[in-house]
């Protein structure tokens, strides 16, 4: 059974599909209708990726909060 374009996919799959769409569009071999369809799909994938990143950011802030009103701290990968 194939996925509908509106079915949620993983962040990694969405990002890979978005990269492939950009590559195809940059190739210049698509018709106007194909380009518009690819652009529309790209917008949907971008929104999905942004939502996933925002959700992950919120989880990180919640998990790293020292108190209920503690500000978010920058990630330090030197530790």
BAFI-3210 file (N, C-alpha, C; in Angstrom, 3 decimals, decimal comma, padded with zeros to 6 digits):
// residues 79
n [1|2|3|4|5|6|7|8|9|10|11|12|13|14|15|16|17|18|19|20|21|22|23|24|25|26|27|28|29|30|31|32|33|34|35|36|37|38|39|40|41|42|43|44|45|46|47|48|49|50|51|52|53|54|55|56|57|58|59|60|61|62|63|64|65|66|67|68|69|70|71|72|73|74|75|76|77|78|79]
n.u [000,843|000,670|001,955|000,014|000,419|-000,076|000,317|002,098|005,632|008,862|011,229|013,771|013,213|011,528|013,280|015,177|013,562|012,883|015,406|015,893|013,841|014,617|017,003|016,034|014,472|016,397|017,728|016,354|014,793|012,131|008,644|006,483|004,166|005,010|007,073|005,636|004,095|006,149|007,208|005,039|004,870|007,366|007,054|005,178|006,711|008,763|007,360|006,566|009,059|009,938|008,031|008,629|011,225|010,696|009,133|011,022|012,863|011,315|010,979|013,635|014,116|012,290|013,265|015,784|015,349|015,921|014,303|010,801|010,585|013,002|015,364|016,130|019,204|022,185|023,396|026,300|028,831|031,402|031,786]
n.v [-001,177|002,139|005,270|008,156|011,543|013,185|011,724|011,444|011,285|010,076|012,398|012,206|010,858|012,722|014,877|013,754|013,277|015,903|016,959|015,452|016,390|019,069|018,708|017,549|019,667|021,628|020,520|021,207|019,806|019,361|019,708|022,622|022,048|019,788|020,950|022,783|021,001|019,630|021,756|022,385|020,000|020,149|022,382|021,360|019,294|020,805|022,231|020,099|019,160|021,413|021,470|019,056|019,610|021,763|020,459|018,658|020,471|021,628|019,391|018,949|021,309|020,995|018,665|019,481|021,518|023,137|024,235|025,075|027,560|028,019|029,415|028,445|026,808|027,204|024,579|022,802|021,277|020,635|019,297]
n.w [000,000|-000,901|000,341|001,011|-000,088|002,038|004,302|007,338|007,477|008,531|009,961|008,802|006,393|005,187|004,876|003,138|000,890|000,282|-000,378|-002,695|-004,352|-004,677|-006,054|-008,445|-009,411|-009,765|-011,874|-014,147|-015,957|-015,681|-016,418|-016,419|-014,929|-013,493|-012,029|-010,455|-008,957|-007,621|-006,175|-004,514|-003,017|-001,824|-000,154|001,674|002,804|003,948|005,916|007,518|008,408|009,839|011,894|013,190|014,095|015,826|017,756|018,760|019,819|021,862|023,527|024,315|025,724|027,843|029,052|029,894|031,639|034,693|036,558|036,613|035,401|034,173|031,899|028,495|027,768|025,824|023,710|024,463|022,954|023,704|026,000]
ca.u [000,000|001,515|001,606|-000,525|001,335|-000,376|000,698|003,352|006,775|009,892|011,987|014,853|012,629|011,038|014,444|015,731|012,663|013,021|016,682|015,726|013,005|015,437|017,931|015,268|014,058|017,591|018,129|015,688|014,168|010,722|007,677|005,957|003,241|005,814|007,780|004,664|003,778|007,318|007,284|003,976|005,301|008,494|006,520|004,585|007,805|009,447|006,522|006,632|010,387|009,959|007,228|009,386|012,328|010,129|008,738|012,253|013,404|010,495|011,305|014,958|013,957|011,597|014,149|016,963|014,936|016,249|013,066|009,705|010,754|014,407|015,546|016,866|020,635|022,754|024,039|027,759|029,325|032,790|031,820]
ca.v [000,000|003,332|006,374|009,377|012,652|013,859|010,870|011,874|010,395|010,456|013,606|011,842|010,560|013,989|015,653|013,099|013,548|017,326|017,108|014,875|017,318|020,229|018,251|017,407|020,982|022,324|019,901|021,933|018,891|019,172|020,617|023,611|021,362|018,957|021,865|023,287|019,889|019,407|022,902|022,208|018,911|020,666|023,246|020,482|018,615|021,806|022,483|018,914|019,161|022,497|021,044|018,026|020,274|022,526|019,497|018,161|021,572|021,735|018,256|019,198|022,366|020,413|017,697|020,124|022,596|022,907|024,615|025,293|028,815|028,166|029,698|027,437|027,042|026,727|023,265|022,891|019,942|020,491|018,550]
ca.w [000,000|-000,999|001,225|000,417|000,115|003,295|005,418|007,941|007,336|009,482|009,644|007,891|005,078|004,635|004,467|001,948|-000,233|-000,026|-001,088|-004,034|-005,119|-005,023|-007,093|-009,682|-009,884|-010,231|-013,134|-015,221|-016,926|-015,341|-017,030|-015,482|-014,040|-012,598|-011,131|-009,485|-008,061|-006,777|-005,267|-003,528|-002,143|-001,058|000,902|002,685|003,498|004,757|007,097|008,366|009,036|010,826|013,038|013,899|014,784|016,945|018,783|019,375|020,624|023,067|024,387|024,884|026,732|028,994|029,706|030,463|032,543|036,104|037,253|035,658|034,672|033,774|030,467|027,734|027,714|024,561|023,721|024,433|022,596|024,136|027,266]
c.u [000,891|001,005|000,993|000,459|001,089|-000,033|002,007|004,438|007,836|010,614|013,063|014,340|012,135|012,200|015,083|014,878|012,771|014,317|016,578|014,889|013,809|016,399|017,223|014,907|015,257|018,080|017,481|014,994|012,676|009,851|007,197|005,029|003,983|006,552|006,847|004,277|004,924|007,465|006,255|004,351|006,456|008,053|005,938|005,672|008,565|008,666|006,595|007,975|010,473|009,180|007,965|010,538|011,826|009,724|009,968|012,872|012,633|010,819|012,650|014,868|013,293|012,537|015,340|016,619|015,266|015,069|012,021|009,900|012,198|014,500|016,324|018,339|021,172|023,446|025,545|028,306|030,787|032,918|032,244]
c.v [001,244|004,422|007,509|010,493|013,367|012,991|011,362|010,812|010,874|011,717|013,302|011,558|011,837|014,829|015,063|013,369|014,999|017,580|016,577|015,797|018,535|019,872|018,138|018,763|021,772|021,772|020,550|021,066|018,688|020,160|021,608|022,941|020,489|019,823|022,413|022,208|019,605|020,524|022,765|021,112|019,377|021,558|022,397|019,767|019,575|022,092|021,313|018,855|020,237|022,103|019,999|018,646|021,080|021,601|018,956|019,229|021,732|020,605|018,462|020,257|021,828|019,490|018,344|021,235|022,214|023,256|024,896|026,557|029,068|028,471|028,581|027,819|026,534|025,379|023,452|021,503|019,729|019,648|017,128]
c.w [000,000|-000,077|000,422|000,705|001,436|004,501|006,006|007,744|008,323|009,011|008,602|006,487|004,400|004,118|003,211|000,716|-000,681|-000,805|-002,520|-004,921|-005,573|-006,154|-008,445|-010,269|-010,418|-011,561|-014,342|-016,250|-016,673|-016,105|-015,972|-014,466|-013,040|-011,577|-010,059|-008,476|-007,099|-005,757|-004,150|-002,526|-001,258|000,088|002,025|003,488|004,411|006,037|008,067|009,100|010,119|012,077|013,865|014,684|015,983|018,089|019,507|020,271|021,933|024,040|025,066|025,974|027,991|029,769|030,391|031,443|033,987|036,986|036,187|034,842|034,232|032,281|029,786|027,688|026,386|024,735|023,586|024,164|022,957|025,395|027,100]
res [x|x|x|x|x|x|x|x|x|x|x|x|x|x|x|x|x|x|x|x|x|x|x|x|x|x|x|x|x|x|x|x|x|x|x|x|x|x|x|x|x|x|x|x|x|x|x|x|x|x|x|x|x|x|x|x|x|x|x|x|x|x|x|x|x|x|x|x|x|x|x|x|x|x|x|x|x|x|x]
***
